[in-house]
Amino acid sequence: MTKQKILYLITHAPNYRDKFFQELGKYVDLTVAAYPGAGSNLQDPSERVGYKYISLRPMKFMGFHFNPKEYFLANGDYDIIIIGFVIRHPFRIMNIFRRNKRTIPAGLIYGKSESKFLASIRKFLLNRSEGVLVYSNMVRNKLKKEIKSPVRVFNNTSFYENEITPLHGSPVKNNLNIIWVGRYQERKKIKRLYELAKIEKRVDIRLIGPGIKDAFKSYSIPSNFKIFDATYNDGLIDHFRWSHAVMNPGHAGLLVMSAGKFGRPIIVDCNSAHAPEIQMAKDANQDFIDFSCLNKVTQYIDYIFDHPGYLEMKGIELAEVMKKKYTIENMVSQYLKAINGDWKSDL
């Protein structure tokens, strides 16, 4: 049986997305077109196996990407165009108006701006589609209030089910070991963890990822606060084994998945805007606290020390929820249903 030919137009295709593309490529003839990740502090795979890849040249002006290849590439021999839906890529969005090929918008859907004008454009565009693929139920529930097209949830993740392997860790005794992993961005507010380390000597904190050392190069670093260069996959095992919990003091995204993979609870800021992956933390009853108030954070730490085994319980719950719904296998299954035109049950 001939595989359907799919062109997936997406802004970036970094290393954490590679396994998904490889798995999808087992079922369809997949070509991914994306921009290099380096300009956004993202690590691209050293090689790409199981799918074709087209690297796009950035052509950016006033926050918009004006690369006509995002439209003309789709003139090729493809059956379906999956459109990473970002209004700031107008040539990519123009593919929605094609009449001779199926097009499926997919992704975050919502950007930082929520003006009525952009909302009306989004509604108009997505109502022209046969259906939309979104990251989480949180996005689906919001979008279903705006459009008539069906919306299918794929529960964005980076791991296969067999990769979800909770690590055995030591219980909290004299010190609470805290980890945070990711690329440095102001919206992630990791400097709040620096402030915590300065006043709370019962914690040891490790930050791991690109751009962090530069962000703290002028700071006086306390002994219980350590920064590590970016590492991925197996390189993170020792860090997570050492940790008792993940603390996320600002915007949260795929770090929720890494916490679940290793069976560590994630404590999330309750006042920040988050990526759709936060759905898994909500489904698994993880704790949301106010990281803008250090007194509230230290009160939470008091609770941890007063309740042995609490964090272990939360970590197990996160891993169990992840195994049920947040795997690459489920993600690919939902994409294939959309590719095969199955929008009958859009959950």
N, C-alpha and C positions, 0 to 999 in steps of 0.2 A: 504493500500500500504506500502510495506517494505521500510524503510528509507535506503538510501545509507550510508555505513559505511566509515567514513572519519577519517584518522589520520593526524593531523596537527602538524608538527615538526617545532618549532619556538624557538628562543633563550630565550626569556622571555615572560611571559603572566601576566603582572602586572594588577593592579586594573583598570586602564583606558582602558584596552582591554577586560575586563570581560563582559561588556554588549554586545559587538559584538559576543563573543563566545556563550553567552546565547541565543541571537537571532538566530544565525546560527544553534544552537542546536535544535531549534524548527522544522527545516526542514530536518536535517540530523542526523544520529547517530554519534556524534562528540566526538573524543578523542584528547586532546591537550597534547603534551609532550614538556616540557620546563624546563629551569634551574631556581632556586630560584632567585628572584629579589634583595634580600638584598645586594649581592655582588656588585651590580651596582647602589645602591641608589634608587632602585625601590620598591614600596610597592605592595606586593601581596594581593589578596582578602583574607579576613578572612575565607570565605567559598566559594566553587564553586558549582553553581547550574545550571542544564540544560545541562551539558556536563561532560564527564569523564576527569580526569586530571592525568598525570603521571609526577612526579617530577624527573628530571635527575640530576645525580651527576656530578659536574664539573670535567673534566679531561683535563686540559689545559697544553700545552707545547709550548713555543715560539709563543704565540699568536694564536695557533690553538687548537680547541676542538677535542680531539681524543676519543670520547665516542662511542664505537661500538653499543650501544643501539639505537643510532640515525639511524642505518641501520637495525638491527635485529628486532626492534619493528615492522617494516613495514612488516615482515614476517607473522604477525597476520592476522586475518580475517577482512581485510579492502578492500574496493573497490577502493578507491582513496587515494593517499598520497599527501597532500599539503606540499610543501617543502619551508620553510622560506629560501630564497636563500642567503646563505652567504658562500663564497668559503672557509673561514677559519673553516668550519665544514665539513671536507672531508667525514666522514661516512654518514652524512645527504645527501650530494650532490650525493653520490653513488647511491641513490635511483632513480635518473634520468635514470639509465641504466636498470631498471627493465623492463621485457618484459611481465610479467603476470598481471601487475596492472597499472592503469593510474596514472601518476604523474604530478602535476602542480606546477611549481616554482612560488613563490609569495614574494612580499615585496619590500624593498628598491632597490634591485638589485645591485646598485653601492656602493662600499665602499670608504674608504679614499684614497686608492692607485689606481691610474689609469695607471699603467704600461702597455705597449703593450703586455707583456706576459700574464698578468691577463685578459686583454681585449680579447685576443685570446681564452683563456680558457672559459671565459664567453660566448663568441659567439658560441663556439663549443657545450657547454652544453645546452644553451637555444635553439639552433636550433634543438636539439633532442626532445624538448618538443612539445606537441600539442598546447600549448599557455601559456602565462605568465600573471599573475595578478600583477599590479603595483599600487603604491600609488597615482600617479597624472599624469596629461597630460605632465608635464615637464619631467617626467621619460619616459613616453611612447614615446614622440617625439624624445628623445635621443636614446632610444633603437631601435626604428623602423629603424633607419639608420644603425643598426648593424646586425639585425637578420631578418630572413624570417618568423619565427613563429608569429602568431597573438598576440597582446598585448591588454589586457582589463584593463581599469582604474577603481579602486574602490573608489577613493577619500577618503583616510584614515581619520577617525574621531573617536570621542569617545561619541557622543551624538545622541539621537533620535531627530526627528523633534520637538516633543512636549516639549523637554527640552530646546530648543532655545527660551529663554524668556528675551529679552532685559530689563534691569533695568532702571527705571527712576532715573536720577541723577541730582545733582545741577549744574548749569552752572559755567563755569570758571569765577571767579571774581578776588579776590586778590591772590589766590594761585592755582597752577596747581597740582592736585593729581595724582601721577604716581604709577602704580603697576607693579610688575614682579613676576611671579610664576613659580617654577620649581626646579629641583634638581641642586645642585651646580656642575658646570663643568667649567674648564678654558675657553673652547671654547665659552661659553655663555657670557663672558666678562662683567659680571654684576658689576665689580669694576669700570667700566666707569660711572655707575649711582652714585656710591659713590663720584667720582670726580665731577660729576655734582652737587650733593647736597652740596658739600663744597663751590662752587663758585656761585651757583644760589639759592638765598634765596626765590625766588618766587615758588619753587617747594617743595612738600612734597612727599617722596618716601617710599614705602613699598615693601620689598622683602619677599617672602613667600616660604618656601621649605626646604627640608633636606640638611644638609651640609653647609648651608650659615653662620650660627653663628660661626662655627669652622673656616671658611675661613676669617672672619672678627674679630676674637677674639683678635688680637694684634692691631687693628685699634682704633683710637680716633673717636668715632661716633658723628656726628653733630645731633642736635635736630630734623632736618627735614629728617632724614634717620633712618628708623626703620626696624628691622628684626623679622620675625615671624616664628615659627615652622611650619612644613608641615601640611597642612589641605586639605581636599578634598571635592568635591561635595558641599553640602549645607553649609559647613564651609567656603566656599569662597564667599558666597553671600554678606556678609557685607563688605568685602574688595573691591569687585567689585562695589558695590553700592557707596562706598566712593570715588572710583577712577573716574577720567575724561578720562584716557587713559592708555593703556599698552605701555611701552617702552621696546623694545628688542634690546639691544646694541651689540649683537653678534649672534651666531648661533640660529636660530629660528626653532621650530618644532610644537608640539601639543599645545603650548601656543596660537597659532593663533586660534585654535578651541575654547579654553576657552574664548578668547576675543570676538569671534563671538557669542558664547552662551549667554553672558551677554550684548551684544550690546555695547561693548567698542571698539574704534578704536585701532589698533596696529601700532606703529611706529617702523620700522625695519631698522637695519643697512644695508646699501647698498653695503658694501664691504665684508661681511662675507659669508661663505658657509652655506647654509641652508638645512634643511630637506625638503622632497617633499611637506609637508603641507603648505609651503610658497606659493604654487600655489593659495590657497584661498585668501591670502592677495593680490596677483597680480590681481586675477579675480575681487576683490572688490575695486580696485584702492586705496589701503592703501598707506601711505606715507613711502618712503625709503629715509633715510638721512645718512650722514656720522657721525657716533658716535665717530670716532677717533679724530674728530676736535670739541672741546667744543664750539668754536665760532659759528660753524654751528648749533650746537644743541641749543644754546641760541638764535640765529637768528630765528630758527624754533619756539621756545617758544614765542618770540616777535610776530610772525605771529599769533599764537594761541590767544594771548591776544588782538590782533588788530582785530580779526575776530570772534566775539561771535557766537556760534552755529556751528562752523566749525567741531569740534570734534564730536558733536552729529550727524551731517550728516554722517560723516565717519563711526561711529559706527553702525548706522542704515543700511548703505550699506553693511557692513560686515555681519551683521545678516541676511539680505535678501538673499545674495549670498549663505550663509551657508544653509539656509532652502531649497533652490532650489536643491543643488547638494551635499552637504557635511553632510549627515546624515547616521546613522547606517542602516536605511531602504534601502538607495541606496547602501551602502557598501555590505550588505547581498545579495541584488538583483544581483549585479555584480558577486559575488562569486557563487551564484546558477546558473547563466548562464554558467559560466565556468565548474562547477560541472556537469551540464547537457549537456556539450559538445557544447554549443552555442558560437562559435567563429566567426559567420558570420559577425556581426558588432562588431568590437573589441574596440569601443570607450566606 
